[in-house]
Amino acid sequence: MTDPKDEHGAIADRVAATRAQLFDTLDAIEDKLNVPKQLGIAASKVKRGVDENPVPYLAGLAAGVAVVGGIVVAALRRR
Protein backbone atom coordinates (compact mmCIF):
# COMPACT_ATOMS: atom_id res chain seq x y z
CA MET A 1 0.00 0.00 0.00
CA THR A 2 1.32 3.45 -0.88
CA ASP A 3 2.01 5.99 1.79
CA PRO A 4 -0.42 8.94 1.58
CA LYS A 5 2.44 11.33 2.37
CA ASP A 6 4.40 10.08 -0.67
CA GLU A 7 1.32 10.38 -2.86
CA HIS A 8 0.64 13.91 -1.58
CA GLY A 9 4.27 14.89 -2.20
CA ALA A 10 4.16 13.56 -5.76
CA ILE A 11 0.98 15.49 -6.49
CA ALA A 12 2.44 18.64 -4.96
CA ASP A 13 5.57 18.24 -7.12
CA ARG A 14 3.48 17.86 -10.28
CA VAL A 15 1.41 20.92 -9.37
CA ALA A 16 4.56 22.96 -8.75
CA ALA A 17 6.06 21.83 -12.08
CA THR A 18 2.84 22.64 -13.93
CA ARG A 19 2.65 26.05 -12.26
CA ALA A 20 6.25 26.83 -13.26
CA GLN A 21 5.54 25.76 -16.85
CA LEU A 22 2.41 27.94 -16.91
CA PHE A 23 4.37 30.97 -15.68
CA ASP A 24 7.04 30.39 -18.35
CA THR A 25 4.36 30.14 -21.03
CA LEU A 26 2.63 33.32 -19.85
CA ASP A 27 5.98 35.17 -19.81
CA ALA A 28 6.67 34.05 -23.38
CA ILE A 29 3.21 35.18 -24.52
CA GLU A 30 3.67 38.53 -22.78
CA ASP A 31 7.04 39.02 -24.50
CA LYS A 32 5.54 38.28 -27.93
CA LEU A 33 2.61 40.65 -27.41
CA ASN A 34 4.73 43.48 -25.97
CA VAL A 35 5.05 45.60 -29.13
CA PRO A 36 7.46 48.23 -27.75
CA LYS A 37 9.78 45.50 -26.50
CA GLN A 38 9.64 43.69 -29.85
CA LEU A 39 10.40 46.94 -31.70
CA GLY A 40 13.39 47.49 -29.43
CA ILE A 41 14.67 43.99 -30.12
CA ALA A 42 14.23 44.49 -33.88
CA ALA A 43 15.97 47.87 -33.75
CA SER A 44 18.92 46.42 -31.87
CA LYS A 45 19.22 43.61 -34.43
CA VAL A 46 19.21 46.12 -37.30
CA LYS A 47 21.75 48.32 -35.52
CA ARG A 48 23.99 45.32 -34.89
CA GLY A 49 23.65 44.33 -38.56
CA VAL A 50 24.50 47.86 -39.75
CA ASP A 51 27.54 47.92 -37.48
CA GLU A 52 28.78 44.59 -38.86
CA ASN A 53 28.03 45.10 -42.57
CA PRO A 54 26.38 48.38 -43.63
CA VAL A 55 26.37 47.71 -47.41
CA PRO A 56 23.00 45.87 -47.66
CA TYR A 57 21.32 48.46 -45.47
CA LEU A 58 22.73 51.34 -47.50
CA ALA A 59 21.65 49.64 -50.72
CA GLY A 60 18.14 49.20 -49.32
CA LEU A 61 18.06 52.84 -48.28
CA ALA A 62 19.20 53.94 -51.74
CA ALA A 63 16.54 51.76 -53.38
CA GLY A 64 13.86 53.22 -51.11
CA VAL A 65 14.94 56.76 -51.94
CA ALA A 66 14.88 55.92 -55.66
CA VAL A 67 11.36 54.51 -55.42
CA VAL A 68 10.05 57.51 -53.48
CA GLY A 69 11.80 59.85 -55.93
CA GLY A 70 10.22 58.02 -58.87
CA ILE A 71 6.78 58.31 -57.32
CA VAL A 72 7.27 62.04 -56.73
CA VAL A 73 8.47 62.61 -60.31
CA ALA A 74 5.55 60.61 -61.73
CA ALA A 75 3.08 62.57 -59.60
CA LEU A 76 4.57 65.89 -60.71
CA ARG A 77 4.46 64.88 -64.39
CA ARG A 78 0.74 64.11 -64.19
CA ARG A 79 -0.06 67.70 -63.21
PyMOL Python script that loads the backbone (N, CA, C, O; Angstrom):
from pymol import cmd

cmd.read_pdbstr("""\
ATOM      1  N   MET A   1       0.845  -1.168   0.000  1.00  0.00           N
ATOM      2  CA  MET A   1       0.000   0.000   0.000  1.00  0.00           C
ATOM      3  C   MET A   1       0.895   1.237   0.000  1.00  0.00           C
ATOM      4  O   MET A   1       1.910   1.279   0.695  1.00  0.00           O
ATOM      5  N   THR A   2       0.512   2.236  -0.778  1.00  0.00           N
ATOM      6  CA  THR A   2       1.325   3.446  -0.879  1.00  0.00           C
ATOM      7  C   THR A   2       1.063   4.360   0.305  1.00  0.00           C
ATOM      8  O   THR A   2      -0.037   4.426   0.852  1.00  0.00           O
ATOM      9  N   ASP A   3       2.106   5.049   0.666  1.00  0.00           N
ATOM     10  CA  ASP A   3       2.011   5.985   1.785  1.00  0.00           C
ATOM     11  C   ASP A   3       1.322   7.263   1.307  1.00  0.00           C
ATOM     12  O   ASP A   3       1.739   7.835   0.300  1.00  0.00           O
ATOM     13  N   PRO A   4       0.287   7.721   1.996  1.00  0.00           N
ATOM     14  CA  PRO A   4      -0.420   8.942   1.579  1.00  0.00           C
ATOM     15  C   PRO A   4       0.495  10.163   1.526  1.00  0.00           C
ATOM     16  O   PRO A   4       0.278  11.063   0.714  1.00  0.00           O
ATOM     17  N   LYS A   5       1.512  10.202   2.381  1.00  0.00           N
ATOM     18  CA  LYS A   5       2.442  11.327   2.365  1.00  0.00           C
ATOM     19  C   LYS A   5       3.242  11.359   1.064  1.00  0.00           C
ATOM     20  O   LYS A   5       3.474  12.424   0.491  1.00  0.00           O
ATOM     21  N   ASP A   6       3.665  10.160   0.600  1.00  0.00           N
ATOM     22  CA  ASP A   6       4.402  10.082  -0.671  1.00  0.00           C
ATOM     23  C   ASP A   6       3.510  10.499  -1.839  1.00  0.00           C
ATOM     24  O   ASP A   6       3.940  11.212  -2.746  1.00  0.00           O
ATOM     25  N   GLU A   7       2.277  10.046  -1.797  1.00  0.00           N
ATOM     26  CA  GLU A   7       1.324  10.384  -2.859  1.00  0.00           C
ATOM     27  C   GLU A   7       1.051  11.894  -2.874  1.00  0.00           C
ATOM     28  O   GLU A   7       1.007  12.516  -3.936  1.00  0.00           O
ATOM     29  N   HIS A   8       0.872  12.462  -1.697  1.00  0.00           N
ATOM     30  CA  HIS A   8       0.637  13.910  -1.583  1.00  0.00           C
ATOM     31  C   HIS A   8       1.855  14.686  -2.079  1.00  0.00           C
ATOM     32  O   HIS A   8       1.703  15.697  -2.763  1.00  0.00           O
ATOM     33  N   GLY A   9       3.036  14.235  -1.750  1.00  0.00           N
ATOM     34  CA  GLY A   9       4.266  14.895  -2.201  1.00  0.00           C
ATOM     35  C   GLY A   9       4.414  14.844  -3.719  1.00  0.00           C
ATOM     36  O   GLY A   9       4.837  15.819  -4.341  1.00  0.00           O
ATOM     37  N   ALA A  10       4.064  13.704  -4.308  1.00  0.00           N
ATOM     38  CA  ALA A  10       4.160  13.561  -5.762  1.00  0.00           C
ATOM     39  C   ALA A  10       3.175  14.502  -6.457  1.00  0.00           C
ATOM     40  O   ALA A  10       3.506  15.131  -7.462  1.00  0.00           O
ATOM     41  N   ILE A  11       1.981  14.588  -5.916  1.00  0.00           N
ATOM     42  CA  ILE A  11       0.977  15.493  -6.495  1.00  0.00           C
ATOM     43  C   ILE A  11       1.430  16.937  -6.347  1.00  0.00           C
ATOM     44  O   ILE A  11       1.300  17.731  -7.278  1.00  0.00           O
ATOM     45  N   ALA A  12       1.959  17.274  -5.183  1.00  0.00           N
ATOM     46  CA  ALA A  12       2.442  18.640  -4.957  1.00  0.00           C
ATOM     47  C   ALA A  12       3.587  18.974  -5.918  1.00  0.00           C
ATOM     48  O   ALA A  12       3.665  20.098  -6.415  1.00  0.00           O
ATOM     49  N   ASP A  13       4.465  18.020  -6.181  1.00  0.00           N
ATOM     50  CA  ASP A  13       5.566  18.243  -7.119  1.00  0.00           C
ATOM     51  C   ASP A  13       5.050  18.471  -8.537  1.00  0.00           C
ATOM     52  O   ASP A  13       5.543  19.342  -9.253  1.00  0.00           O
ATOM     53  N   ARG A  14       4.052  17.679  -8.937  1.00  0.00           N
ATOM     54  CA  ARG A  14       3.475  17.861 -10.279  1.00  0.00           C
ATOM     55  C   ARG A  14       2.788  19.210 -10.405  1.00  0.00           C
ATOM     56  O   ARG A  14       2.901  19.872 -11.437  1.00  0.00           O
ATOM     57  N   VAL A  15       2.076  19.622  -9.363  1.00  0.00           N
ATOM     58  CA  VAL A  15       1.405  20.924  -9.370  1.00  0.00           C
ATOM     59  C   VAL A  15       2.435  22.041  -9.471  1.00  0.00           C
ATOM     60  O   VAL A  15       2.246  22.993 -10.229  1.00  0.00           O
ATOM     61  N   ALA A  16       3.514  21.933  -8.718  1.00  0.00           N
ATOM     62  CA  ALA A  16       4.563  22.956  -8.753  1.00  0.00           C
ATOM     63  C   ALA A  16       5.207  23.019 -10.138  1.00  0.00           C
ATOM     64  O   ALA A  16       5.472  24.107 -10.649  1.00  0.00           O
ATOM     65  N   ALA A  17       5.459  21.860 -10.745  1.00  0.00           N
ATOM     66  CA  ALA A  17       6.064  21.835 -12.080  1.00  0.00           C
ATOM     67  C   ALA A  17       5.111  22.426 -13.120  1.00  0.00           C
ATOM     68  O   ALA A  17       5.534  23.167 -14.006  1.00  0.00           O
ATOM     69  N   THR A  18       3.836  22.097 -13.008  1.00  0.00           N
ATOM     70  CA  THR A  18       2.837  22.635 -13.934  1.00  0.00           C
ATOM     71  C   THR A  18       2.704  24.143 -13.765  1.00  0.00           C
ATOM     72  O   THR A  18       2.575  24.869 -14.751  1.00  0.00           O
ATOM     73  N   ARG A  19       2.735  24.612 -12.537  1.00  0.00           N
ATOM     74  CA  ARG A  19       2.646  26.051 -12.263  1.00  0.00           C
ATOM     75  C   ARG A  19       3.860  26.784 -12.862  1.00  0.00           C
ATOM     76  O   ARG A  19       3.708  27.852 -13.455  1.00  0.00           O
ATOM     77  N   ALA A  20       5.037  26.219 -12.709  1.00  0.00           N
ATOM     78  CA  ALA A  20       6.250  26.829 -13.264  1.00  0.00           C
ATOM     79  C   ALA A  20       6.171  26.876 -14.789  1.00  0.00           C
ATOM     80  O   ALA A  20       6.545  27.874 -15.404  1.00  0.00           O
ATOM     81  N   GLN A  21       5.686  25.800 -15.392  1.00  0.00           N
ATOM     82  CA  GLN A  21       5.543  25.765 -16.854  1.00  0.00           C
ATOM     83  C   GLN A  21       4.515  26.801 -17.311  1.00  0.00           C
ATOM     84  O   GLN A  21       4.718  27.458 -18.332  1.00  0.00           O
ATOM     85  N   LEU A  22       3.427  26.954 -16.579  1.00  0.00           N
ATOM     86  CA  LEU A  22       2.411  27.944 -16.914  1.00  0.00           C
ATOM     87  C   LEU A  22       2.983  29.358 -16.850  1.00  0.00           C
ATOM     88  O   LEU A  22       2.729  30.170 -17.739  1.00  0.00           O
ATOM     89  N   PHE A  23       3.758  29.655 -15.797  1.00  0.00           N
ATOM     90  CA  PHE A  23       4.367  30.974 -15.679  1.00  0.00           C
ATOM     91  C   PHE A  23       5.338  31.240 -16.828  1.00  0.00           C
ATOM     92  O   PHE A  23       5.382  32.352 -17.356  1.00  0.00           O
ATOM     93  N   ASP A  24       6.118  30.225 -17.220  1.00  0.00           N
ATOM     94  CA  ASP A  24       7.040  30.385 -18.348  1.00  0.00           C
ATOM     95  C   ASP A  24       6.271  30.667 -19.639  1.00  0.00           C
ATOM     96  O   ASP A  24       6.666  31.521 -20.432  1.00  0.00           O
ATOM     97  N   THR A  25       5.178  29.946 -19.838  1.00  0.00           N
ATOM     98  CA  THR A  25       4.355  30.143 -21.035  1.00  0.00           C
ATOM     99  C   THR A  25       3.740  31.537 -21.054  1.00  0.00           C
ATOM    100  O   THR A  25       3.740  32.201 -22.090  1.00  0.00           O
ATOM    101  N   LEU A  26       3.219  31.982 -19.923  1.00  0.00           N
ATOM    102  CA  LEU A  26       2.630  33.324 -19.852  1.00  0.00           C
ATOM    103  C   LEU A  26       3.685  34.408 -20.081  1.00  0.00           C
ATOM    104  O   LEU A  26       3.400  35.417 -20.725  1.00  0.00           O
ATOM    105  N   ASP A  27       4.895  34.212 -19.564  1.00  0.00           N
ATOM    106  CA  ASP A  27       5.976  35.170 -19.813  1.00  0.00           C
ATOM    107  C   ASP A  27       6.329  35.232 -21.297  1.00  0.00           C
ATOM    108  O   ASP A  27       6.565  36.312 -21.840  1.00  0.00           O
ATOM    109  N   ALA A  28       6.363  34.075 -21.946  1.00  0.00           N
ATOM    110  CA  ALA A  28       6.672  34.045 -23.377  1.00  0.00           C
ATOM    111  C   ALA A  28       5.577  34.743 -24.186  1.00  0.00           C
ATOM    112  O   ALA A  28       5.878  35.477 -25.127  1.00  0.00           O
ATOM    113  N   ILE A  29       4.328  34.524 -23.832  1.00  0.00           N
ATOM    114  CA  ILE A  29       3.214  35.179 -24.523  1.00  0.00           C
ATOM    115  C   ILE A  29       3.285  36.689 -24.305  1.00  0.00           C
ATOM    116  O   ILE A  29       3.086  37.465 -25.240  1.00  0.00           O
ATOM    117  N   GLU A  30       3.567  37.101 -23.079  1.00  0.00           N
ATOM    118  CA  GLU A  30       3.674  38.532 -22.782  1.00  0.00           C
ATOM    119  C   GLU A  30       4.798  39.173 -23.588  1.00  0.00           C
ATOM    120  O   GLU A  30       4.642  40.286 -24.091  1.00  0.00           O
ATOM    121  N   ASP A  31       5.931  38.479 -23.717  1.00  0.00           N
ATOM    122  CA  ASP A  31       7.041  39.018 -24.501  1.00  0.00           C
ATOM    123  C   ASP A  31       6.651  39.177 -25.969  1.00  0.00           C
ATOM    124  O   ASP A  31       6.999  40.178 -26.597  1.00  0.00           O
ATOM    125  N   LYS A  32       5.940  38.211 -26.514  1.00  0.00           N
ATOM    126  CA  LYS A  32       5.541  38.279 -27.928  1.00  0.00           C
ATOM    127  C   LYS A  32       4.535  39.383 -28.178  1.00  0.00           C
ATOM    128  O   LYS A  32       4.553  39.999 -29.244  1.00  0.00           O
ATOM    129  N   LEU A  33       3.655  39.650 -27.220  1.00  0.00           N
ATOM    130  CA  LEU A  33       2.612  40.655 -27.408  1.00  0.00           C
ATOM    131  C   LEU A  33       3.039  42.054 -26.978  1.00  0.00           C
ATOM    132  O   LEU A  33       2.286  43.010 -27.166  1.00  0.00           O
ATOM    133  N   ASN A  34       4.217  42.189 -26.412  1.00  0.00           N
ATOM    134  CA  ASN A  34       4.729  43.484 -25.972  1.00  0.00           C
ATOM    135  C   ASN A  34       5.381  44.176 -27.172  1.00  0.00           C
ATOM    136  O   ASN A  34       6.566  43.979 -27.444  1.00  0.00           O
ATOM    137  N   VAL A  35       4.597  44.985 -27.884  1.00  0.00           N
ATOM    138  CA  VAL A  35       5.053  45.602 -29.130  1.00  0.00           C
ATOM    139  C   VAL A  35       6.263  46.510 -28.918  1.00  0.00           C
ATOM    140  O   VAL A  35       7.221  46.403 -29.684  1.00  0.00           O
ATOM    141  N   PRO A  36       6.272  47.393 -27.928  1.00  0.00           N
ATOM    142  CA  PRO A  36       7.459  48.230 -27.748  1.00  0.00           C
ATOM    143  C   PRO A  36       8.730  47.413 -27.508  1.00  0.00           C
ATOM    144  O   PRO A  36       9.798  47.759 -28.013  1.00  0.00           O
ATOM    145  N   LYS A  37       8.613  46.347 -26.750  1.00  0.00           N
ATOM    146  CA  LYS A  37       9.782  45.501 -26.499  1.00  0.00           C
ATOM    147  C   LYS A  37      10.240  44.826 -27.791  1.00  0.00           C
ATOM    148  O   LYS A  37      11.438  44.751 -28.061  1.00  0.00           O
ATOM    149  N   GLN A  38       9.283  44.333 -28.592  1.00  0.00           N
ATOM    150  CA  GLN A  38       9.640  43.689 -29.855  1.00  0.00           C
ATOM    151  C   GLN A  38      10.288  44.677 -30.823  1.00  0.00           C
ATOM    152  O   GLN A  38      11.223  44.325 -31.542  1.00  0.00           O
ATOM    153  N   LEU A  39       9.786  45.923 -30.840  1.00  0.00           N
ATOM    154  CA  LEU A  39      10.402  46.944 -31.695  1.00  0.00           C
ATOM    155  C   LEU A  39      11.829  47.240 -31.243  1.00  0.00           C
ATOM    156  O   LEU A  39      12.720  47.430 -32.071  1.00  0.00           O
ATOM    157  N   GLY A  40      12.041  47.278 -29.950  1.00  0.00           N
ATOM    158  CA  GLY A  40      13.391  47.490 -29.426  1.00  0.00           C
ATOM    159  C   GLY A  40      14.335  46.375 -29.806  1.00  0.00           C
ATOM    160  O   GLY A  40      15.486  46.625 -30.165  1.00  0.00           O
ATOM    161  N   ILE A  41      13.856  45.143 -29.730  1.00  0.00           N
ATOM    162  CA  ILE A  41      14.674  43.994 -30.115  1.00  0.00           C
ATOM    163  C   ILE A  41      15.005  44.068 -31.611  1.00  0.00           C
ATOM    164  O   ILE A  41      16.148  43.845 -32.009  1.00  0.00           O
ATOM    165  N   ALA A  42      14.002  44.382 -32.432  1.00  0.00           N
ATOM    166  CA  ALA A  42      14.231  44.486 -33.875  1.00  0.00           C
ATOM    167  C   ALA A  42      15.209  45.608 -34.194  1.00  0.00           C
ATOM    168  O   ALA A  42      16.082  45.452 -35.047  1.00  0.00           O
ATOM    169  N   ALA A  43      15.065  46.743 -33.506  1.00  0.00           N
ATOM    170  CA  ALA A  43      15.970  47.867 -33.748  1.00  0.00           C
ATOM    171  C   ALA A  43      17.398  47.510 -33.364  1.00  0.00           C
ATOM    172  O   ALA A  43      18.341  47.885 -34.061  1.00  0.00           O
ATOM    173  N   SER A  44      17.563  46.798 -32.272  1.00  0.00           N
ATOM    174  CA  SER A  44      18.918  46.423 -31.866  1.00  0.00           C
ATOM    175  C   SER A  44      19.529  45.428 -32.850  1.00  0.00           C
ATOM    176  O   SER A  44      20.735  45.468 -33.093  1.00  0.00           O
ATOM    177  N   LYS A  45      18.713  44.535 -33.421  1.00  0.00           N
ATOM    178  CA  LYS A  45      19.223  43.607 -34.434  1.00  0.00           C
ATOM    179  C   LYS A  45      19.665  44.354 -35.681  1.00  0.00           C
ATOM    180  O   LYS A  45      20.716  44.057 -36.249  1.00  0.00           O
ATOM    181  N   VAL A  46      18.855  45.336 -36.113  1.00  0.00           N
ATOM    182  CA  VAL A  46      19.214  46.121 -37.298  1.00  0.00           C
ATOM    183  C   VAL A  46      20.483  46.918 -37.028  1.00  0.00           C
ATOM    184  O   VAL A  46      21.375  46.972 -37.874  1.00  0.00           O
ATOM    185  N   LYS A  47      20.568  47.533 -35.860  1.00  0.00           N
ATOM    186  CA  LYS A  47      21.754  48.320 -35.523  1.00  0.00           C
ATOM    187  C   LYS A  47      22.993  47.439 -35.509  1.00  0.00           C
ATOM    188  O   LYS A  47      24.044  47.826 -36.019  1.00  0.00           O
ATOM    189  N   ARG A  48      22.865  46.257 -34.924  1.00  0.00           N
ATOM    190  CA  ARG A  48      23.995  45.323 -34.891  1.00  0.00           C
ATOM    191  C   ARG A  48      24.376  44.910 -36.311  1.00  0.00           C
ATOM    192  O   ARG A  48      25.559  44.780 -36.626  1.00  0.00           O
ATOM    193  N   GLY A  49      23.372  44.705 -37.169  1.00  0.00           N
ATOM    194  CA  GLY A  49      23.652  44.334 -38.564  1.00  0.00           C
ATOM    195  C   GLY A  49      24.320  45.459 -39.327  1.00  0.00           C
ATOM    196  O   GLY A  49      25.213  45.215 -40.139  1.00  0.00           O
ATOM    197  N   VAL A  50      23.891  46.703 -39.072  1.00  0.00           N
ATOM    198  CA  VAL A  50      24.498  47.857 -39.746  1.00  0.00           C
ATOM    199  C   VAL A  50      25.938  48.022 -39.281  1.00  0.00           C
ATOM    200  O   VAL A  50      26.816  48.345 -40.081  1.00  0.00           O
ATOM    201  N   ASP A  51      26.183  47.804 -38.005  1.00  0.00           N
ATOM    202  CA  ASP A  51      27.543  47.921 -37.482  1.00  0.00           C
ATOM    203  C   ASP A  51      28.468  46.873 -38.082  1.00  0.00           C
ATOM    204  O   ASP A  51      29.642  47.150 -38.325  1.00  0.00           O
ATOM    205  N   GLU A  52      27.952  45.670 -38.323  1.00  0.00           N
ATOM    206  CA  GLU A  52      28.776  44.587 -38.855  1.00  0.00           C
ATOM    207  C   GLU A  52      28.988  44.719 -40.359  1.00  0.00           C
ATOM    208  O   GLU A  52      30.109  44.547 -40.837  1.00  0.00           O
ATOM    209  N   ASN A  53      27.922  45.024 -41.121  1.00  0.00           N
ATOM    210  CA  ASN A  53      28.026  45.103 -42.571  1.00  0.00           C
ATOM    211  C   ASN A  53      26.985  46.093 -43.083  1.00  0.00           C
ATOM    212  O   ASN A  53      25.835  45.713 -43.300  1.00  0.00           O
ATOM    213  N   PRO A  54      27.365  47.357 -43.279  1.00  0.00           N
ATOM    214  CA  PRO A  54      26.377  48.378 -43.634  1.00  0.00           C
ATOM    215  C   PRO A  54      25.949  48.363 -45.107  1.00  0.00           C
ATOM    216  O   PRO A  54      24.968  49.021 -45.451  1.00  0.00           O
ATOM    217  N   VAL A  55      26.637  47.649 -45.972  1.00  0.00           N
ATOM    218  CA  VAL A  55      26.367  47.713 -47.412  1.00  0.00           C
ATOM    219  C   VAL A  55      24.928  47.330 -47.761  1.00  0.00           C
ATOM    220  O   VAL A  55      24.285  48.083 -48.492  1.00  0.00           O
ATOM    221  N   PRO A  56      24.385  46.209 -47.285  1.00  0.00           N
ATOM    222  CA  PRO A  56      23.002  45.872 -47.661  1.00  0.00           C
ATOM    223  C   PRO A  56      21.990  46.913 -47.169  1.00  0.00           C
ATOM    224  O   PRO A  56      21.003  47.195 -47.848  1.00  0.00           O
ATOM    225  N   TYR A  57      22.237  47.467 -46.009  1.00  0.00           N
ATOM    226  CA  TYR A  57      21.316  48.463 -45.472  1.00  0.00           C
ATOM    227  C   TYR A  57      21.385  49.761 -46.272  1.00  0.00           C
ATOM    228  O   TYR A  57      20.364  50.405 -46.513  1.00  0.00           O
ATOM    229  N   LEU A  58      22.581  50.136 -46.675  1.00  0.00           N
ATOM    230  CA  LEU A  58      22.734  51.340 -47.498  1.00  0.00           C
ATOM    231  C   LEU A  58      22.112  51.132 -48.877  1.00  0.00           C
ATOM    232  O   LEU A  58      21.506  52.049 -49.431  1.00  0.00           O
ATOM    233  N   ALA A  59      22.259  49.943 -49.425  1.00  0.00           N
ATOM    234  CA  ALA A  59      21.654  49.636 -50.717  1.00  0.00           C
ATOM    235  C   ALA A  59      20.126  49.679 -50.609  1.00  0.00           C
ATOM    236  O   ALA A  59      19.453  50.190 -51.505  1.00  0.00           O
ATOM    237  N   GLY A  60      19.591  49.152 -49.534  1.00  0.00           N
ATOM    238  CA  GLY A  60      18.143  49.204 -49.324  1.00  0.00           C
ATOM    239  C   GLY A  60      17.652  50.631 -49.158  1.00  0.00           C
ATOM    240  O   GLY A  60      16.594  50.994 -49.673  1.00  0.00           O
ATOM    241  N   LEU A  61      18.418  51.436 -48.441  1.00  0.00           N
ATOM    242  CA  LEU A  61      18.064  52.844 -48.276  1.00  0.00           C
ATOM    243  C   LEU A  61      18.084  53.564 -49.616  1.00  0.00           C
ATOM    244  O   LEU A  61      17.181  54.346 -49.914  1.00  0.00           O
ATOM    245  N   ALA A  62      19.103  53.307 -50.423  1.00  0.00           N
ATOM    246  CA  ALA A  62      19.197  53.940 -51.735  1.00  0.00           C
ATOM    247  C   ALA A  62      18.027  53.511 -52.631  1.00  0.00           C
ATOM    248  O   ALA A  62      17.464  54.333 -53.353  1.00  0.00           O
ATOM    249  N   ALA A  63      17.670  52.249 -52.585  1.00  0.00           N
ATOM    250  CA  ALA A  63      16.540  51.763 -53.384  1.00  0.00           C
ATOM    251  C   ALA A  63      15.240  52.422 -52.923  1.00  0.00           C
ATOM    252  O   ALA A  63      14.410  52.797 -53.752  1.00  0.00           O
ATOM    253  N   GLY A  64      15.060  52.561 -51.630  1.00  0.00           N
ATOM    254  CA  GLY A  64      13.864  53.221 -51.114  1.00  0.00           C
ATOM    255  C   GLY A  64      13.778  54.667 -51.541  1.00  0.00           C
ATOM    256  O   GLY A  64      12.707  55.151 -51.906  1.00  0.00           O
ATOM    257  N   VAL A  65      14.912  55.366 -51.497  1.00  0.00           N
ATOM    258  CA  VAL A  65      14.942  56.762 -51.941  1.00  0.00           C
ATOM    259  C   VAL A  65      14.624  56.846 -53.429  1.00  0.00           C
ATOM    260  O   VAL A  65      13.901  57.748 -53.853  1.00  0.00           O
ATOM    261  N   ALA A  66      15.148  55.925 -54.224  1.00  0.00           N
ATOM    262  CA  ALA A  66      14.878  55.925 -55.656  1.00  0.00           C
ATOM    263  C   ALA A  66      13.395  55.685 -55.940  1.00  0.00           C
ATOM    264  O   ALA A  66      12.823  56.325 -56.822  1.00  0.00           O
ATOM    265  N   VAL A  67      12.785  54.788 -55.214  1.00  0.00           N
ATOM    266  CA  VAL A  67      11.362  54.507 -55.416  1.00  0.00           C
ATOM    267  C   VAL A  67      10.526  55.732 -55.044  1.00  0.00           C
ATOM    268  O   VAL A  67       9.639  56.134 -55.797  1.00  0.00           O
ATOM    269  N   VAL A  68      10.808  56.317 -53.895  1.00  0.00           N
ATOM    270  CA  VAL A  68      10.052  57.508 -53.483  1.00  0.00           C
ATOM    271  C   VAL A  68      10.272  58.641 -54.478  1.00  0.00           C
ATOM    272  O   VAL A  68       9.329  59.347 -54.833  1.00  0.00           O
ATOM    273  N   GLY A  69      11.511  58.817 -54.930  1.00  0.00           N
ATOM    274  CA  GLY A  69      11.803  59.847 -55.934  1.00  0.00           C
ATOM    275  C   GLY A  69      11.041  59.603 -57.222  1.00  0.00           C
ATOM    276  O   GLY A  69      10.515  60.543 -57.819  1.00  0.00           O
ATOM    277  N   GLY A  70      10.976  58.360 -57.654  1.00  0.00           N
ATOM    278  CA  GLY A  70      10.223  58.024 -58.865  1.00  0.00           C
ATOM    279  C   GLY A  70       8.745  58.314 -58.722  1.00  0.00           C
ATOM    280  O   GLY A  70       8.109  58.791 -59.661  1.00  0.00           O
ATOM    281  N   ILE A  71       8.198  58.032 -57.562  1.00  0.00           N
ATOM    282  CA  ILE A  71       6.784  58.315 -57.316  1.00  0.00           C
ATOM    283  C   ILE A  71       6.532  59.820 -57.349  1.00  0.00           C
ATOM    284  O   ILE A  71       5.545  60.280 -57.922  1.00  0.00           O
ATOM    285  N   VAL A  72       7.429  60.579 -56.732  1.00  0.00           N
ATOM    286  CA  VAL A  72       7.269  62.044 -56.729  1.00  0.00           C
ATOM    287  C   VAL A  72       7.352  62.591 -58.159  1.00  0.00           C
ATOM    288  O   VAL A  72       6.535  63.423 -58.552  1.00  0.00           O
ATOM    289  N   VAL A  73       8.322  62.131 -58.923  1.00  0.00           N
ATOM    290  CA  VAL A  73       8.466  62.605 -60.309  1.00  0.00           C
ATOM    291  C   VAL A  73       7.245  62.232 -61.119  1.00  0.00           C
ATOM    292  O   VAL A  73       6.754  63.063 -61.883  1.00  0.00           O
ATOM    293  N   ALA A  74       6.732  61.023 -60.987  1.00  0.00           N
ATOM    294  CA  ALA A  74       5.553  60.605 -61.734  1.00  0.00           C
ATOM    295  C   ALA A  74       4.330  61.457 -61.339  1.00  0.00           C
ATOM    296  O   ALA A  74       3.526  61.837 -62.190  1.00  0.00           O
ATOM    297  N   ALA A  75       4.211  61.743 -60.058  1.00  0.00           N
ATOM    298  CA  ALA A  75       3.080  62.565 -59.601  1.00  0.00           C
ATOM    299  C   ALA A  75       3.179  63.983 -60.141  1.00  0.00           C
ATOM    300  O   ALA A  75       2.167  64.578 -60.512  1.00  0.00           O
ATOM    301  N   LEU A  76       4.387  64.528 -60.187  1.00  0.00           N
ATOM    302  CA  LEU A  76       4.569  65.889 -60.706  1.00  0.00           C
ATOM    303  C   LEU A  76       4.343  65.957 -62.216  1.00  0.00           C
ATOM    304  O   LEU A  76       3.864  66.975 -62.715  1.00  0.00           O
ATOM    305  N   ARG A  77       4.670  64.920 -62.936  1.00  0.00           N
ATOM    306  CA  ARG A  77       4.460  64.884 -64.394  1.00  0.00           C
ATOM    307  C   ARG A  77       2.979  64.827 -64.750  1.00  0.00           C
ATOM    308  O   ARG A  77       2.574  65.330 -65.798  1.00  0.00           O
ATOM    309  N   ARG A  78       2.177  64.224 -63.897  1.00  0.00           N
ATOM    310  CA  ARG A  78       0.739  64.110 -64.186  1.00  0.00           C
ATOM    311  C   ARG A  78       0.039  65.451 -64.088  1.00  0.00           C
ATOM    312  O   ARG A  78      -1.034  65.615 -64.668  1.00  0.00           O
ATOM    313  N   ARG A  79       0.592  66.395 -63.393  1.00  0.00           N
ATOM    314  CA  ARG A  79      -0.062  67.698 -63.214  1.00  0.00           C
ATOM    315  C   ARG A  79      -0.069  68.471 -64.461  1.00  0.00           C
ATOM    316  O   ARG A  79      -0.580  69.591 -64.490  1.00  0.00           O
TER     317      ARG A  79
END
""", "prot")
cmd.dss("prot")
cmd.show_as("cartoon", "prot")
cmd.util.cbc("prot")
cmd.orient("prot")
